[in-house]
């Protein structure tokens, strides 16, 4: 019995006895992890690069449904909206805002860039549905734009059931349907009315977007501002009382997010403005407003200049280091002022 117990004990010791550790195994494990980390870092940098601008003329010709026909009014705006959305889905790395795996989950800058561009498409698609495609307030909405506009307003961070990309692709397909009917001379149901009042409505949305971006960018250094919420109307009221002075400051961890959102918005808006110039050219010429629109484009293009710093700096207004947010706010503020002037010109007879 004692011999049996001794034998079992020796067997158990042999089973649980650990082999001598080999330090080289740790080294072989660390090397693949280091290579993987470097690969993800390089891939993240590659995917984070902003898309180059595209030619709206080439985009319109490429998407023309009838090659030998003259591009009809509205073709430039519609094809540009399609091209911007296709760029978001097909650029380096594809659409990244809803990715949940490395390195996409760490790339917040390009995700905010995508959101800024997406907001501009949401605005112009809303104007196409409510204004550009309708002759008056009592006219029926276009059947394809009814589909496209809500598709672009879908959650930009949905990654499954359904994924944002699939919903946005449905919106793009609906725009293709509208564009095809718009360029078909035998189909008179689809229209694009290039009128001054329609253009003014869309510019009103642009004005508010640019104004908001300018304020958020300027708040990177923190400011004490006078409360002007009810200025200009002595009888105006608001829900709750607020202080006569308000402190406005963008949180430090959101400064680069706002900056890249503005970069994406201005990138998309440059293309849309150029397309609007082509579709609304007779109206703009009659109002002597072509130069005003081109000045908006020039200011927006200035906001697209190359960034030479490896990170977005947030120096004080007149401090030793640069403040990229204030530079961006300057371009956007001038563009916004030009939008206001253009709306005034369009209101004149």
C-alpha positions, 0 to 999 in steps of 0.5 A, spaced: 500 500 500 505 504 501 509 503 495 502 504 491 501 511 494 509 513 493 508 511 486 501 515 485 505 521 489 511 521 484 506 520 478 502 527 480 509 530 481 511 529 474 504 531 472 505 538 475 512 539 475 513 545 471 519 546 466 524 551 466 522 557 464 525 560 457 526 567 457 527 567 450 519 565 449 518 572 452 522 575 447 519 571 441 512 574 444 514 581 444 516 581 437 510 580 433 506 584 438 511 590 436 510 589 429 503 589 430 503 595 433 507 598 428 503 596 423 496 599 426 500 605 427 502 606 420 495 604 417 492 609 422 496 614 419 494 612 412 487 612 413 487 618 417 489 622 411 484 627 408 481 626 401 483 630 395 478 635 392 475 632 386 473 636 379 465 637 379 465 638 372 468 631 371 464 628 377 457 631 373 460 628 366 462 621 369 455 620 372 451 623 367 445 618 365 445 620 357 452 621 355 450 625 349 445 630 352 447 637 355 447 637 363 440 639 365 439 644 371 441 641 377 445 636 375 452 639 378 449 639 385 446 632 385 452 629 382 456 633 387 452 630 393 453 623 390 460 624 389 461 627 396 458 621 399 461 616 395 468 619 397 466 618 404 464 611 403 470 609 398 476 613 401 482 610 404 480 605 409 472 606 407 467 609 412 471 609 419 466 613 424 462 606 425 468 602 426 469 598 432 476 595 431 483 597 431 486 602 428 479 605 426 476 606 433 482 610 435 482 615 429 477 620 432 480 626 427 478 622 421 471 620 424 469 628 425 472 630 418 467 625 416 461 627 420 462 635 418 462 633 411 456 628 412 452 634 415 453 638 409 450 633 405 444 632 410 443 640 409 443 640 401 439 634 401 434 637 405 434 643 401 433 639 394 427 635 397 424 641 400 426 647 395 430 645 389 425 640 386 419 643 388 416 649 384 412 652 390 410 650 397 403 646 395 407 642 390 409 634 391 415 632 393 420 628 389 419 620 390 427 619 390 428 625 394 423 623 399 428 616 400 435 620 400 434 625 405 432 621 411 437 616 409 443 621 410 440 623 416 441 616 419 446 615 425 453 616 423 456 611 428 451 605 427 455 599 425 450 593 425 443 592 423 444 596 419 450 599 418 451 606 416 454 605 410 449 600 407 443 606 409 447 611 406 448 607 399 441 607 399 441 614 399 446 615 394 442 610 389 436 614 390 440 620 388 442 616 382 434 615 381 433 622 381 439 624 377 437 619 371 430 622 371 432 629 371 436 628 365 431 624 361 427 629 357 422 624 356 420 625 364 418 631 366 416 629 373 423 630 376 425 638 376 430 642 379 428 649 380 434 654 380 431 660 383 433 666 388 429 664 393 431 657 393 438 658 393 437 663 399 433 658 403 439 653 403 444 659 404 440 660 410 442 653 413 449 654 411 450 661 414 448 657 421 452 651 420 458 656 419 456 661 425 456 655 429 463 652 427 466 659 428 463 660 435 466 653 437 473 654 434 473 661 437 472 658 444 478 653 444 481 659 448 475 660 452 472 667 452 467 671 457 462 674 452 456 678 453 449 674 452 446 677 446 440 672 446 435 677 446 438 682 442 434 686 437 427 685 440 425 688 446 419 684 447 423 677 446 423 672 451 426 665 453 424 659 457 429 660 463 433 666 465 441 666 464 446 670 466 448 677 462 455 674 461 457 667 459 463 663 459 464 659 453 470 654 452 471 648 448 473 642 452 481 641 451 479 634 449 474 636 444 478 641 440 481 637 435 474 634 434 471 641 432 477 642 428 477 636 424 469 637 423 470 644 420 475 641 416 470 636 413 465 641 413 469 646 409 471 640 404 464 638 402 462 645 402 467 647 397 465 642 392 457 644 393 458 651 392 462 650 386 456 646 383 451 651 385 455 656 381 454 652 375 446 650 376 444 657 379 449 661 374 443 665 370 440 667 377 447 669 380 449 673 374 442 677 374 443 679 381 451 680 380 452 675 385 457 671 382 463 674 385 460 674 392 459 666 391 466 665 388 469 669 394 466 664 399 469 658 395 476 662 396 475 663 403 473 655 404 479 653 400 483 657 405 481 653 410 483 647 406 490 648 407 495 643 409 497 642 416 504 642 417 504 640 425 503 633 427 498 635 432 492 641 433 496 646 437 491 650 442 496 656 444 493 663 446 491 668 442 497 672 442 501 667 445 508 663 443 505 657 440 500 657 434 492 656 435 490 652 429 482 653 431 483 660 431 486 660 424 480 656 422 475 660 425 478 666 421 477 663 414 470 660 416 468 667 419 470 671 413 466 665 409 460 666 413 460 674 412 460 673 405 454 668 405 450 673 409 452 678 403 450 673 398 443 672 401 442 680 401 444 680 394 439 675 392 433 678 396 434 685 392 430 685 386 
